[in-house]
């Protein structure tokens, strides 16, 4: 029998542990494009093309009360007023339950999240651009120590 626990998912951005996720969790990675595209010519011959684009988008959903909002705001401020070195912000996610991981040596916060004020605490959705990310599964060697 297998089990899953979001509490065993670890997320780091720039060396800071991201915490205070939204009600349903809140980490998603999406590749900018498929790694393989296929086309078939008029004569029926198929061609497979491999993409060299390893970029993608990381979306992190946090409660508005999460201290991690300030961490991401600080990175965005550094990007706006700093030098290129501010993009050398590594990202690391590991799911100890499944062995899945995603890493990127660089990232850029894409902009401010929408801020909503209601009767109950709302959520903030942060998007980070990852110019080159790697993902995989490693159940043998955890990247974090829990």
N, C-alpha and C positions, 0 to 999 in steps of 0.2 A: 504494500500500500504506500502511496506517495502522499506527501503533505506540502502545503504551501503556506507561507506566512510573510506578508508584506513587511513585517518588522525585521525580517532577515535580509531585506534589500538595503544596500548601502549606496549612498550617492555622495560623491565629493566633487566640488568645483573649486579649482584654485587652492586646494589644500583644506578647504572648509567643508565640514560635513553638513549636508543639506537635510533639514528636518522640518517638521510641521506641515506635512503634506495635506492636501485636500481630503474630503470625506471618503473618496474612492481611491485613495492613493494619489498618484499623479506624476509618473515618469513615462514619457514615450519618446522613442527614437524613430525617425523616418528618413530613409535614404532619399537623396535628391532625385535619383532616377534608378531604374532597374539596372543591374549589373550586366545583364545580357538582353539584347534585343534580337528578334528574329524577323526575317522577311523572306518571302517566297516570290521568285520571279515568274514571269508569264509562262515559262516552260516547266515550272514546277520545281526548279532547283532552289533549295533552301540555303540561306546564308545566316550565320550567327555572328553578331558583332558584340565584342566585349567593351564595356565602358570603363574608362580610367577615372571616372568621377567617383571618388569615395567620400564626397561631402554629404552632409545631412543636417537635419534639424532635431534638436533636443527640446522637448516641451516639458516643463516642470510646473505642476499645479500645487500651490501652497495656500494655506489659510492666511488671511490677512494679518493674523496675529503671530505668524511664524517669524522668528529672528532671522531666518535665512533670506527673507525679503530684503533686509538691509545689506546682506552680503552681496546679493545680485545687483542691488542698486549701486553699491560702491564700485563694483566692476564696471557697470555701465558708465558711471561718472568718470572713472579712470580712462575708459575708452574715448569718451568725448573730449577730454582735456589732456590726455597723456600722449605718449609716443607709441610706436608700433609694438614695443615690448609688452604693452598691456594686453595684447592678444595671445600671449604665451600663457594662457590659463588652462591647465589640464582639466579634463573631465574623466571621471571614473565611476562606473556603476557596476555593482556586482550583486547578483541574487544568489545567496548562499544556498537557498532551497533547491534551485534548479541548476546552478553552476553557470548560468548565463552571465556574460560581462560585456561591457562596451567601454572603450577607451578612446580618448582623443588628446593629443598633446597641445592643441590650441582650440580656443573657442572665442566667440564674440556674442555678447548679449545683444539681441537684435532690436530691443526697444523697451519702453516702459509698458508694464501690464495695464490693462483696463482696471480702474479702481471704482468699485461699486460700494456704496454705503446703504445697508438695509438694516432691518430689525435684528438680524443674526449676522454673525461674522461671515463675510463673503470669501471668495477664493481669488487668488492672483495667478495668472497664467504667464509664465516667463518662457520666451523662446530664445534658444542659443543656436548660433550657426556653428557647425563643426566642419572645418575645411577638409578634414581627413579623419574618419573614425574607423575603428576596427571593432568587430563584435564576434562573439563565439561562445563556446561553452567549455568550462574546465571544472569538472567536479573533483579533481584530484588536489589542486592547489588553490585554496582560497586567497583572494587578493587582499582581503581585510581579515583581521583577527577579531572575532566576536567574543 
